[in-house]
Structure formats: structure tokens, C-alpha cells
Amino acid sequence: MTEQDNNPTEGQATPSTERGASPPAETPSKDARMWAMFSHLAALAGIVLPVVGCVVGPLVVWLIKREESPFIDQQGKEAVNFQISMLIYTVAAICLALVSCGFLVPLPFAVGVVNLVFIIIAGIKANDGTAYRYPITMRFVK
């Protein structure tokens, strides 16, 4: 088989472009995957520094490591955006609990559980090298 047989000629579609799919992205390095995971898990700093720690943790990791890898940059932005969104949702849930005379007291706790579950899922996905995109996130940092 010649080199010409292995490469499609110009104008011929390869299987991945026939369906409109983009070529597979480069797999992030082990170090990039680790720091992307840390950018998600840094939100657990909110346990030590309530209110601001959940945003400051991912923000610090992202600001320090964002130029080392596009994967770290993307996942860091994702983590920061999600934590800002969750902070807004928590404040809204607390306000709703106060306005409802205590009827919606479990709502802030439910927001906290959702936050924890998504942090863990994102950390695992980032460590596997899969770009994770949080649901219910407002995109502040682009």
C-alpha cells in the first residue's frame, strides 16, 4: 500500500467529515487533567471560607494555570461560572425561604447538595480528560 492510498485525495470526504463531525480533539496531558480537576474541586474551599470560598478557589486555580493548557482554561472558566451561578441560586433560595415564612427552608440545602454533586461529577470527568459543561450555569466568564 502506498502513502497515497492511506491519505484521501483532495475533495474526498473522510468518514468524520462526511457526517459534519469535527476531528477528535487532542487528549489533554495528565498534568492538565489534574489541574482541571483541581479547578472544579477547589470549590470545596467554600466549606472553609463560606460564601466566597466556593468562587475564590476555582478562580485562583484558573488564574494561575489557565495559560498552561486550553483544557485547564476551559474547565477553569466552567468551574468559576458554575460557582458564581450557584452563589446566586443560593442567595435566591435563602430569600425565598425567608419570604415564605420558613416553608421553603430545605431549598438552600437542596442547592448545596446539587452543587456538591455537580462538583464531584465535573472533577471525575476532568480527571478522565473529558470536557465537562455544567447545566444550569450562567456564563459570566467567557
N, C-alpha and C positions, 0 to 999 in steps of 0.2 A: 504494500500500500504506500503510495507516495504522500508527501506532505500536502499536495494539492487535494488529494482525496479526503484528508482529515478536516480541511477547512472548507466551509461552504463558500461558494463563489459569490461575488458581489451581486446583490439583487435577490439572492435566495434567502428565504426566511429560515431562521433556526427554530427549533421547537419552542424555545422560551419566548421568542418574539412573535411567533405565529398567533399566540393567544393574547398578546399585548402585555405579557408579564415582563417585569424588569429583570435584568440579570441578578443573580444572587449577590447579596451584599457580602463584603469581606467579613469574616469572622473576627470579632474583637479578641485581642490578646488576653491572656489570663489576668494580667495586671489591670487592664481596662475593665474587664468584667468585675474584678474585685472592687475597684473604686466606684463603679456604677452601683454595685450592691450597697456599698457603704453610703452612697448618696441617698439611697432610699432608707436604709436602716438608721441613718443619722437623725431621722425624725423622732426616734425614740428618746432623743435628748429632751423632748417635751415632758418626760417623766421627771427629770431633774430640774429643769427650768420651765415650769408651767407657763402656758400661753405663748411665749416667744421661742422657746427651745425647739419646738417642732418645726419652725420655719428656719431658725438660725442654723441648726445642724446641717440640713441639706444645702443651705445657701453657702455655708463655709466650705463644705466639701466641693461643691460645684465651682465656686470661685477659685479655689486653689488648683483643682485638677482639670478644669474644662479645656485647656489648650493641649493637653496630652493626647486626647483621643476624641474623635467625633462621637463615639459611643458614650463616653463619660459626659460629654457636653449635653447630648440629647437626654440622657437619663437624669442628669442633674437638674436640667430645666424642668423635666417632667415631675421630679420629686418636689422641687420648690413650688411649682404651680399647684400641685395637689395639696401641699400643706397649707398654702395660702387659702385655697378654696375650703379646706376642712376647717381652718380657723374661722372663716366667715360663716360656714354652716354651724359651727359650734356656738358662736355668738348669737346667731339667729335662733338656734334651738333653745338656748338659755332664755332669750327674750320671750319666745313663745311659751316656755314653761312658766315664766313669771306672770305673763298676761293671762294665762289660762288658770290662774289660781292654783297651780300645782298639779293640774290634771295631766299635763304633758312632761312631768318631771323625768320620766325614763328617756325622753328624746335626746338630751345631751349625752347620756350614757350610750345610747344606740349609735350616735355619730362617732363616739370614741371607739366603739367596737368595730365599726365599718372602717375607720381609719387604720386601726391595728391590723385588721385582716388584709387590707389592700397593701399596707407597707410590707407585710410578710410575703405576699404573693409577688409584689414587684421586686423585692430583694432576691427571691429564688429565681425569678425569670432573668433578672440582670446577671446573676451569677452563672446562669446557663448560657448567656450570650444572646438572649432574646430581648429585643427592644420591647419594653412594656409601656403601654399607654393607659393611664388611669381613666376610668369612667368618671362621670360627674365632675369634671375638672374645668375650671375657668382658666384660660391660657393668658396669664399676665406677662410672663417672661417668654419671649419668642426667640 
